[in-house]
Amino acid sequence: MPASLAPVFEPGFFSSSPVHVALIVGGVVAAVSGVVGTFTVMRGQAFAGHSLADIGTAGGSAAFLIGISPLYGFVAMNLIAAGVMEMIGIRRPRGRDLATGIVLGAALGLAALFLYWDTTHSSTTGATINVLFGSIFELPSSLVPVIAVFSVVATGIVLLSYRPLLLSSLSPELASARGVPVRLVGIGYLVALAVAVSLSAVTIGAILSTALLIGPAATALRLTKRAGMAMVIAAAIGVAATWLGVLLAYDSYDWTTGHGWPVSFFVVTLVFAFYLVTDLSVGRLAGRRRLR
Amino acid sequence: MFSGFMINAWEAATIVAVVAGVVGFFTVLRGSAFAAHALPNGAFAGAAGASLIGVNVIVGLGVFALLGALTIGGLGRRARQDVATALAIVMMLGLGALFLSMTTEYAPEIYSLLFGEVLGVSSSELLPTAAIGVVCIAVVFALYRPLLLSSVMPDAAEARGVSTQGMDLAFLIVIALATTMAVPVVGSLLIFSLLIGPPAAARSFTDTPPKAMGLSVVFALGTVWAAIAFSYVSNLPIGFFVGAISAFSYAAGRTWVAGRRTRPVPTDAVH
């Protein structure tokens, strides 16, 4: 590595194995979130996408209690929650937020109970923090095969049902007139969302899960109206923000003595900045066009 | 159950339930469930920041809740509200993660900010809670008519000169006030459940706005009182009971509506 890059890439960045895992897993998760998130934004299900990350906490903390990997608890809980949301009316635009809110409230109540038991009945005092904030630098490499399977399932569902999903997201009436099973496609999409959010929440934490699901996709959809293109741009923005965030977090060990700044702070700030810059410049361009 | 330190818990929970019942009626009517989740949850970053620089937690909560409301309102002008809300909550939580990494707060402290510690409310915390609660309810009643009109018929409201965007922002600020009032005493989870569950259940039983609002306050009071009693007897966290009772009352409301629909009713009476 040329010496001129030393201030950017702190010594040891490329040889540290937690950094390798963080870059690979973070990159994969960000790409999956971008692909799945494009439809989350188009379908107006950002609240559901965010809620699943919190709802999974109930499953994750229950998994801690019985001593299995939180990932399985997360997925099981999220699939159940997605099913209940579908049942009580996430399809109707007016009932969407309410259905999500009711399920979220009940699940957070369960999470309060399980986390309470986690801290009183066992010695895992760190369970709350671990489940809520997860850390990209503390990933066990045994999770890698599971992450691969989940990524394939989530992106597989979205890509296989791409055309009917796109049509039913843009216009449910037109889709059902053309014989698309709109409800089935919607359920399939919720499963993909539940799997993708479980994956991201367990590996990189609930905060980053929502940030990477919604931020890059919303930015991409401001830049292009074509869904396929938006998915590619969203994945690219997500991966760039994650890698840059990991780099900055690694470098930050030298900024303040004793400890580094959290990765989630950097990634969220980058995602937010990407969106804001795009929003302002696209808005200004549109304003200029209108004047002409 | 009604002795000494428990009195503060009953009083705090009663104030919070009345405010949540009133504000929650509009939250459900306007479909603002995401904002009602995002502001209390994200404002917790403000509490973490306040303890970092050594100011009162309520100040930190208030500043962050207000900034969050303005961010959602500002971004929501050009994007969908749910996207704006998602971006606002992750930015607030990201800052929260940064503040937490800099403090030496121990895990149980964070747990109590998120899930509340209603049994540990002190008398000095009651006064600000009550004061902000009164302001919050006063704002809702002052804006009652335009708020109702813009929630139910946005087009008619615009025609009468009521700005939809203005009402959106005003209501976000009301949620921010409710957040500041409730989070220090009951935590962000509990205030969210109370803003959604009881009002949603109340709406199943009546369509008249004032009745629905009154019923929503009654349900919210019933929910917190029962939750405190159960929590006291069983020693389990109060948040669990509030979540469970809210979900059950919503399910009961839905069942009641479904039961009524099976009877022969003129089609125009069913919406």
HADDOCK unambig.tbl for C-alpha pairs under 7 A between the chains (distance, minus, plus):
assign (segid A and resid 41 and name CA) (segid B and resid 83 and name CA) 6.99 0.50 0.50
assign (segid A and resid 44 and name CA) (segid B and resid 82 and name CA) 6.88 0.50 0.50
assign (segid A and resid 46 and name CA) (segid B and resid 82 and name CA) 5.73 0.50 0.50
assign (segid A and resid 46 and name CA) (segid B and resid 83 and name CA) 6.12 0.50 0.50
assign (segid A and resid 46 and name CA) (segid B and resid 86 and name CA) 6.65 0.50 0.50
assign (segid A and resid 47 and name CA) (segid B and resid 34 and name CA) 5.89 0.50 0.50
assign (segid A and resid 47 and name CA) (segid B and resid 82 and name CA) 6.35 0.50 0.50
assign (segid A and resid 94 and name CA) (segid B and resid 31 and name CA) 6.97 0.50 0.50
assign (segid A and resid 97 and name CA) (segid B and resid 31 and name CA) 6.03 0.50 0.50
assign (segid A and resid 97 and name CA) (segid B and resid 33 and name CA) 5.72 0.50 0.50
assign (segid A and resid 97 and name CA) (segid B and resid 34 and name CA) 6.69 0.50 0.50
assign (segid A and resid 98 and name CA) (segid B and resid 28 and name CA) 6.88 0.50 0.50
assign (segid A and resid 98 and name CA) (segid B and resid 31 and name CA) 6.56 0.50 0.50
assign (segid A and resid 98 and name CA) (segid B and resid 33 and name CA) 6.16 0.50 0.50
assign (segid A and resid 101 and name CA) (segid B and resid 33 and name CA) 5.84 0.50 0.50
assign (segid A and resid 101 and name CA) (segid B and resid 196 and name CA) 6.74 0.50 0.50
assign (segid A and resid 102 and name CA) (segid B and resid 196 and name CA) 6.77 0.50 0.50
assign (segid A and resid 102 and name CA) (segid B and resid 197 and name CA) 6.37 0.50 0.50
assign (segid A and resid 102 and name CA) (segid B and resid 247 and name CA) 6.39 0.50 0.50
assign (segid A and resid 105 and name CA) (segid B and resid 193 and name CA) 5.02 0.50 0.50
assign (segid A and resid 105 and name CA) (segid B and resid 243 and name CA) 5.49 0.50 0.50
assign (segid A and resid 106 and name CA) (segid B and resid 243 and name CA) 4.55 0.50 0.50
assign (segid A and resid 106 and name CA) (segid B and resid 244 and name CA) 5.68 0.50 0.50
assign (segid A and resid 106 and name CA) (segid B and resid 247 and name CA) 5.82 0.50 0.50
assign (segid A and resid 108 and name CA) (segid B and resid 189 and name CA) 6.81 0.50 0.50
assign (segid A and resid 108 and name CA) (segid B and resid 243 and name CA) 6.97 0.50 0.50
assign (segid A and resid 109 and name CA) (segid B and resid 239 and name CA) 5.27 0.50 0.50
assign (segid A and resid 109 and name CA) (segid B and resid 240 and name CA) 3.85 0.50 0.50
assign (segid A and resid 109 and name CA) (segid B and resid 241 and name CA) 6.88 0.50 0.50
assign (segid A and resid 109 and name CA) (segid B and resid 242 and name CA) 6.96 0.50 0.50
assign (segid A and resid 109 and name CA) (segid B and resid 243 and name CA) 4.50 0.50 0.50
assign (segid A and resid 109 and name CA) (segid B and resid 244 and name CA) 6.55 0.50 0.50
assign (segid A and resid 110 and name CA) (segid B and resid 240 and name CA) 5.62 0.50 0.50
assign (segid A and resid 112 and name CA) (segid B and resid 115 and name CA) 6.74 0.50 0.50
assign (segid A and resid 112 and name CA) (segid B and resid 237 and name CA) 6.68 0.50 0.50
assign (segid A and resid 112 and name CA) (segid B and resid 239 and name CA) 6.13 0.50 0.50
assign (segid A and resid 112 and name CA) (segid B and resid 240 and name CA) 5.78 0.50 0.50
assign (segid A and resid 113 and name CA) (segid B and resid 236 and name CA) 6.97 0.50 0.50
assign (segid A and resid 113 and name CA) (segid B and resid 237 and name CA) 6.11 0.50 0.50
assign (segid A and resid 113 and name CA) (segid B and resid 240 and name CA) 5.61 0.50 0.50
assign (segid A and resid 126 and name CA) (segid B and resid 107 and name CA) 6.85 0.50 0.50
assign (segid A and resid 129 and name CA) (segid B and resid 107 and name CA) 6.82 0.50 0.50
assign (segid A and resid 207 and name CA) (segid B and resid 90 and name CA) 5.75 0.50 0.50
assign (segid A and resid 207 and name CA) (segid B and resid 93 and name CA) 6.55 0.50 0.50
assign (segid A and resid 207 and name CA) (segid B and resid 94 and name CA) 6.91 0.50 0.50
assign (segid A and resid 210 and name CA) (segid B and resid 90 and name CA) 6.86 0.50 0.50
assign (segid A and resid 211 and name CA) (segid B and resid 87 and name CA) 6.79 0.50 0.50
assign (segid A and resid 211 and name CA) (segid B and resid 90 and name CA) 5.84 0.50 0.50
assign (segid A and resid 214 and name CA) (segid B and resid 83 and name CA) 6.75 0.50 0.50
assign (segid A and resid 214 and name CA) (segid B and resid 86 and name CA) 6.98 0.50 0.50
assign (segid A and resid 215 and name CA) (segid B and resid 87 and name CA) 6.48 0.50 0.50
assign (segid A and resid 261 and name CA) (segid B and resid 98 and name CA) 6.34 0.50 0.50
assign (segid A and resid 261 and name CA) (segid B and resid 101 and name CA) 6.83 0.50 0.50
assign (segid A and resid 262 and name CA) (segid B and resid 97 and name CA) 6.68 0.50 0.50
assign (segid A and resid 262 and name CA) (segid B and resid 98 and name CA) 5.98 0.50 0.50
assign (segid A and resid 262 and name CA) (segid B and resid 101 and name CA) 6.92 0.50 0.50
assign (segid A and resid 264 and name CA) (segid B and resid 94 and name CA) 5.90 0.50 0.50
assign (segid A and resid 265 and name CA) (segid B and resid 94 and name CA) 4.36 0.50 0.50
assign (segid A and resid 265 and name CA) (segid B and resid 95 and name CA) 6.04 0.50 0.50
assign (segid A and resid 265 and name CA) (segid B and resid 97 and name CA) 6.43 0.50 0.50
assign (segid A and resid 265 and name CA) (segid B and resid 98 and name CA) 5.97 0.50 0.50
assign (segid A and resid 268 and name CA) (segid B and resid 90 and name CA) 6.57 0.50 0.50
assign (segid A and resid 268 and name CA) (segid B and resid 91 and name CA) 5.97 0.50 0.50
assign (segid A and resid 268 and name CA) (segid B and resid 94 and name CA) 6.01 0.50 0.50
assign (segid A and resid 269 and name CA) (segid B and resid 91 and name CA) 6.59 0.50 0.50
assign (segid A and resid 272 and name CA) (segid B and resid 87 and name CA) 6.71 0.50 0.50
